[in-house]
Amino acid sequence: MSSAEPTEQTGPAPRPHPGRTLRPDPAPAPVPGLAESAGRIADGATTSTALVADALARIEATQSTLNAFRHVRAEAALAEAAEADRRLAAGERLPLLGVPVAVKDDTDVAGLPTHFGCDGERPPATADSEAVRRLRAAGAIVVGKANSCELGQWPFTEGPAFGATRNPWNPAHTPGGSSGGSAAAVAAGLVPAALGSDGAGSVRIPAAWTHLVGIKPQRGRISVHPHHDAFQGLTVNGPLARTVADAALLLDAAAGAHPEDLHRPPAVRAAEAARRDPGRLRIALAWRPPLTLTRAAPDPEVRRAVTELAEALARLGHHVEEARPRYGLIGLAFVPRATAGIAEFAARHPQPALLDPRTRSAQRTGTRLGGRAVRAARAREVRQHRRIGALFDAAGFDVLLTPTTAAPPPRIGRFDDLSAWRTDLAMAAACPYAWPWNVLGWPGVNVPAGFTSTGLPVGAQLLGPSRSEARLIALAAQLEDDRRWYEHRPPA
């Protein structure tokens, strides 16, 4: 590798050069997808060593421009690839044996610090998180940890600890957040798939803004251990990939509970669902988001793109009609849980003065709203299930379709120097649709909806009731067969 700053097993990824023109380097040949990579390795058409080395070279070539990674495991990943090749030669087969993937910077990987987007020094994790353990058990090789904004709070991936992660479709814009590094890495073809986490849309929002499939699974589907109930039950782990089949394959590999997990939904065969006909479904199209203080409405280009996607669903034989979910005052349940979660994570930081002032503001709010307010918010979840679930149970809809975001991806720096309150207002205006499904704990899938007139990606959500991943994945796969969004890649 040619970077002046090496990427060792426990070393940070190179920082972007401040004087360099922020455009992606010329792109090499497209990286194969997750399933294709696994198949080519198993068939002997390539080796794990070749695919991992290629991923590391792509990461290094784009780190000064896209800045997708916080840490890169160059030496360790290559050693693991060589071992995978030995296992393959001996006849061993696993779903992802030898395939490179990335995980988010909130995820423990043994030997690397878990900064979760924060500045300052952290000790290396002593063990893998359960999700990483399961990915390794499936044979995957974690090449690095992708950038996240500080404690995963915002729909942009920027901060003093690592700079700005940029959108491969237009590096003047954010890839979204908080799983922005994972999304940028997959969209740019650095890795075939990546794991993110979603506490208020943090998988679905960056998937929408980078033209990817992003699955927010049912709460508990993928373990968040060593946390037993991350962000008061709001946050789940989920995959980002170019295709539904690849996202489903990563979901199957990472899914499963740790013995200490609170939430244990029955198993789902996501990859099998991606090959299944969804049947004829009743789909509710909702434009009005939950109540916010911003009177958010979709940008005309977002509305156009989602309308075209709804028309495609109707053409495929589904019944699509506009409807209005009864969200109620669900924000009163979200805010205490979200800010209490931030307070819990912020309290573990060894150097709290390094935290963003907006984080410290959220920490104070979360500390005040902890205890009784959080317990009351969580107690309301059963009633919220009944009220919003009436769309499926009483009204008879199978799927809810909404924009994933109200706006296209903002420019880098759009949220700089805003107070905590104004940042929250700006976020609520841009991203009012995703977070209610985190309160409910139910699954959702972002699918690419198209592009603005300036070439920026936008997305749509397929949302369902409890444990409905199989239906959502089957519908997304049918839509993908029709729309073929995977054929569109960022400009070189």
KALINLIN-V268758 format. One record per residue. N is the residue number from 1. NEAR is the number of other ideal C-beta (glycine too) atoms within 8 Angstrom. Layout:
BEGIN
n=N near=NEAR
n=N near=NEAR
END
This chain:
BEGIN
n=1 near=8
n=2 near=3
n=3 near=9
n=4 near=3
n=5 near=6
n=6 near=7
n=7 near=16
n=8 near=7
n=9 near=8
n=10 near=8
n=11 near=9
n=12 near=7
n=13 near=13
n=14 near=11
n=15 near=10
n=16 near=12
n=17 near=6
n=18 near=4
n=19 near=3
n=20 near=8
n=21 near=3
n=22 near=8
n=23 near=6
n=24 near=13
n=25 near=7
n=26 near=5
n=27 near=10
n=28 near=7
n=29 near=3
n=30 near=6
n=31 near=12
n=32 near=8
n=33 near=14
n=34 near=14
n=35 near=10
n=36 near=9
n=37 near=15
n=38 near=14
n=39 near=8
n=40 near=11
n=41 near=17
n=42 near=9
n=43 near=6
n=44 near=5
n=45 near=5
n=46 near=8
n=47 near=10
n=48 near=15
n=49 near=10
n=50 near=8
n=51 near=17
n=52 near=16
n=53 near=10
n=54 near=10
n=55 near=13
n=56 near=15
n=57 near=9
n=58 near=13
n=59 near=18
n=60 near=13
n=61 near=8
n=62 near=13
n=63 near=14
n=64 near=9
n=65 near=13
n=66 near=12
n=67 near=15
n=68 near=16
n=69 near=15
n=70 near=14
n=71 near=15
n=72 near=13
n=73 near=13
n=74 near=13
n=75 near=8
n=76 near=9
n=77 near=16
n=78 near=12
n=79 near=8
n=80 near=10
n=81 near=17
n=82 near=10
n=83 near=8
n=84 near=14
n=85 near=12
n=86 near=8
n=87 near=9
n=88 near=15
n=89 near=6
n=90 near=6
n=91 near=5
n=92 near=7
n=93 near=6
n=94 near=8
n=95 near=9
n=96 near=15
n=97 near=16
n=98 near=15
n=99 near=15
n=100 near=14
n=101 near=17
n=102 near=19
n=103 near=14
n=104 near=16
n=105 near=14
n=106 near=10
n=107 near=14
n=108 near=10
n=109 near=15
n=110 near=9
n=111 near=9
n=112 near=11
n=113 near=10
n=114 near=12
n=115 near=11
n=116 near=11
n=117 near=17
n=118 near=13
n=119 near=9
n=120 near=10
n=121 near=6
n=122 near=9
n=123 near=5
n=124 near=9
n=125 near=13
n=126 near=4
n=127 near=7
n=128 near=10
n=129 near=14
n=130 near=14
n=131 near=15
n=132 near=13
n=133 near=9
n=134 near=13
n=135 near=16
n=136 near=10
n=137 near=7
n=138 near=12
n=139 near=12
n=140 near=11
n=141 near=14
n=142 near=14
n=143 near=15
n=144 near=14
n=145 near=15
n=146 near=19
n=147 near=15
n=148 near=17
n=149 near=15
n=150 near=14
n=151 near=11
n=152 near=16
n=153 near=10
n=154 near=11
n=155 near=14
n=156 near=13
n=157 near=19
n=158 near=12
n=159 near=12
n=160 near=4
n=161 near=9
n=162 near=9
n=163 near=8
n=164 near=10
n=165 near=15
n=166 near=15
n=167 near=16
n=168 near=12
n=169 near=13
n=170 near=9
n=171 near=12
n=172 near=8
n=173 near=15
n=174 near=19
n=175 near=18
n=176 near=18
n=177 near=16
n=178 near=18
n=179 near=20
n=180 near=18
n=181 near=19
n=182 near=17
n=183 near=19
n=184 near=21
n=185 near=15
n=186 near=18
n=187 near=15
n=188 near=14
n=189 near=10
n=190 near=13
n=191 near=13
n=192 near=15
n=193 near=16
n=194 near=17
n=195 near=19
n=196 near=18
n=197 near=18
n=198 near=17
n=199 near=14
n=200 near=11
n=201 near=15
n=202 near=16
n=203 near=17
n=204 near=17
n=205 near=16
n=206 near=23
n=207 near=16
n=208 near=17
n=209 near=18
n=210 near=16
n=211 near=11
n=212 near=14
n=213 near=17
n=214 near=20
n=215 near=18
n=216 near=14
n=217 near=13
n=218 near=13
n=219 near=10
n=220 near=12
n=221 near=12
n=222 near=13
n=223 near=13
n=224 near=15
n=225 near=11
n=226 near=7
n=227 near=6
n=228 near=8
n=229 near=8
n=230 near=11
n=231 near=14
n=232 near=12
n=233 near=11
n=234 near=14
n=235 near=14
n=236 near=17
n=237 near=14
n=238 near=15
n=239 near=16
n=240 near=18
n=241 near=17
n=242 near=11
n=243 near=11
n=244 near=14
n=245 near=12
n=246 near=16
n=247 near=18
n=248 near=16
n=249 near=17
n=250 near=16
n=251 near=16
n=252 near=11
n=253 near=12
n=254 near=14
n=255 near=12
n=256 near=8
n=257 near=9
n=258 near=7
n=259 near=4
n=260 near=5
n=261 near=13
n=262 near=6
n=263 near=10
n=264 near=7
n=265 near=10
n=266 near=5
n=267 near=6
n=268 near=12
n=269 near=8
n=270 near=16
n=271 near=10
n=272 near=8
n=273 near=15
n=274 near=13
n=275 near=7
n=276 near=9
n=277 near=5
n=278 near=9
n=279 near=4
n=280 near=5
n=281 near=11
n=282 near=10
n=283 near=15
n=284 near=15
n=285 near=12
n=286 near=11
n=287 near=9
n=288 near=4
n=289 near=9
n=290 near=10
n=291 near=5
n=292 near=11
n=293 near=5
n=294 near=8
n=295 near=5
n=296 near=10
n=297 near=5
n=298 near=10
n=299 near=8
n=300 near=6
n=301 near=10
n=302 near=15
n=303 near=11
n=304 near=9
n=305 near=14
n=306 near=16
n=307 near=8
n=308 near=10
n=309 near=15
n=310 near=12
n=311 near=8
n=312 near=11
n=313 near=13
n=314 near=10
n=315 near=7
n=316 near=9
n=317 near=5
n=318 near=11
n=319 near=8
n=320 near=10
n=321 near=8
n=322 near=7
n=323 near=11
n=324 near=6
n=325 near=9
n=326 near=8
n=327 near=10
n=328 near=7
n=329 near=7
n=330 near=12
n=331 near=9
n=332 near=9
n=333 near=14
n=334 near=15
n=335 near=10
n=336 near=16
n=337 near=16
n=338 near=15
n=339 near=13
n=340 near=16
n=341 near=15
n=342 near=15
n=343 near=15
n=344 near=10
n=345 near=11
n=346 near=15
n=347 near=7
n=348 near=6
n=349 near=11
n=350 near=6
n=351 near=8
n=352 near=7
n=353 near=4
n=354 near=8
n=355 near=13
n=356 near=8
n=357 near=7
n=358 near=11
n=359 near=13
n=360 near=11
n=361 near=10
n=362 near=15
n=363 near=14
n=364 near=9
n=365 near=11
n=366 near=17
n=367 near=9
n=368 near=7
n=369 near=11
n=370 near=10
n=371 near=5
n=372 near=5
n=373 near=11
n=374 near=13
n=375 near=8
n=376 near=9
n=377 near=14
n=378 near=11
n=379 near=7
n=380 near=10
n=381 near=12
n=382 near=7
n=383 near=7
n=384 near=13
n=385 near=10
n=386 near=8
n=387 near=9
n=388 near=14
n=389 near=10
n=390 near=10
n=391 near=13
n=392 near=11
n=393 near=7
n=394 near=5
n=395 near=9
n=396 near=5
n=397 near=11
n=398 near=8
n=399 near=15
n=400 near=15
n=401 near=16
n=402 near=13
n=403 near=15
n=404 near=16
n=405 near=18
n=406 near=14
n=407 near=11
n=408 near=13
n=409 near=13
n=410 near=11
n=411 near=7
n=412 near=12
n=413 near=7
n=414 near=9
n=415 near=11
n=416 near=6
n=417 near=2
n=418 near=9
n=419 near=7
n=420 near=10
n=421 near=6
n=422 near=8
n=423 near=12
n=424 near=8
n=425 near=10
n=426 near=11
n=427 near=11
n=428 near=12
n=429 near=12
n=430 near=12
n=431 near=15
n=432 near=11
n=433 near=14
n=434 near=15
n=435 near=12
n=436 near=12
n=437 near=13
n=438 near=16
n=439 near=13
n=440 near=11
n=441 near=13
n=442 near=12
n=443 near=15
n=444 near=14
n=445 near=17
n=446 near=17
n=447 near=15
n=448 near=13
n=449 near=14
n=450 near=9
n=451 near=10
n=452 near=9
n=453 near=5
n=454 near=5
n=455 near=8
n=456 near=13
n=457 near=13
n=458 near=18
n=459 near=17
n=460 near=15
n=461 near=17
n=462 near=13
n=463 near=12
n=464 near=14
n=465 near=8
n=466 near=9
n=467 near=9
n=468 near=11
n=469 near=17
n=470 near=12
n=471 near=13
n=472 near=16
n=473 near=16
n=474 near=13
n=475 near=14
n=476 near=14
n=477 near=16
n=478 near=11
n=479 near=13
n=480 near=14
n=481 near=7
n=482 near=9
n=483 near=9
n=484 near=7
n=485 near=9
n=486 near=8
n=487 near=5
n=488 near=7
n=489 near=6
n=490 near=10
n=491 near=5
n=492 near=5
END
